[in-house]
């Protein structure tokens, strides 16, 4: 089955409110939103989300002016940020698989004008912001993003971007520099407004799903490793450590998303595969209920369209066919009487009236440097009706050829864990954690350590409409001084 026919599981999304919500500097706070909060789970929606995302995540990117990047149409989280002076609010997807921040701009061709998410879309207008400035092809940002001067570059030629995805959709426009408004954490559960400056994309033309999606937002906020990403820009300006962490609560729909130096809890890490566009790590083996799966020695080799990607923007978990078959056979061997059936032609489901944690095996993924990711039955199984459960594991062999050899671990296995992306030290780690509690982040200028938790921002949840029900906090541990 082609990946595009597969469709989304839970969409956990973020809304960051400035003023009402926080996205702060010093230690930064972002409010986040569950995309389908209050809506019943729909299996087709779950895989549709992943299908649209992977057709972009795994496809080559056409950047005729140079450089690279992999913005995705749909992410699990969205945030509300303020841009320009005077500041206006924009809803953007927060995505670990993307690099640049871009928003739809005034005069845009085929940009979405409404969204089914119950939010108001806004077109960014550089002319209405006194702090906005065009970025030109000879500017440092442009030459750094594209690894040199663009062919044909001349004075006053804008620095453009043009990304064409494997499914035919695209985004194109030019870069601008403008003010972003944040709330800076000044103490335990205390914030103050601050401003920063960032270069981002001004979307002039969209096509395909980017222009017509019912889940449309104003743009995408990328958390990738490229120099063009917001976190890289702020790090190079000395504003923040090049690291971030998230903790996603699949029970209450809340959690934490923090940028900067994490002080507590301590997290053990595994090295990232170098020179990869995404957050790729070295997997060594898989254990099902104490039994190590016998797999080909090269099944987890890293390389082009191979290896293991950690991606909170994907809902389920996708395994190469040989891994999927071996894992499912081992699980079934511990439940020999299980009668399986297919739901919506995509999900393997079964009837079970007992406690799944008592009846099914714990699965452990082992990575380099002895780091283990433990996945419990209540994580990889989800209930769709009374006594009917489905597996969240997906057979990569049924995807397009681009993704069939790749292991991609999404929200299914990352929920209820604090996951750290340490870009500076090229490492990723995690620890089991109560995502409704708090973490400690460090202010690098003062050396102070502050506690921030998801509960800090929950008081604003009653001001959000309809399906925007649960809030998550996105905290940025940064320096106090901003440009």
PyMOL commands that set and color helices and strands:
alter all, ss='L'
color gray80, all
select helices_A, chain A and resi 3-5+45-57+126-128+140-145+209-212+230-236+321-333+356-359+368-370+377-380+396-398+411-414+454-463
alter helices_A, ss='H'
color red, helices_A
select strands_A, chain A and resi 27-34+77-83+88-95+101-109+133-134+160-164+170-187+190-207+219-222+243-248+255-259+262-264+269-271+280-281+283-288+291-292+308-310+317-319+340-343+347-351+363-367+371-375+381-385+388-391+393-395+407-409+417-422+427-432+438-442+449-453+471-477
alter strands_A, ss='S'
color yellow, strands_A
deselect
rebuild
show_as cartoon
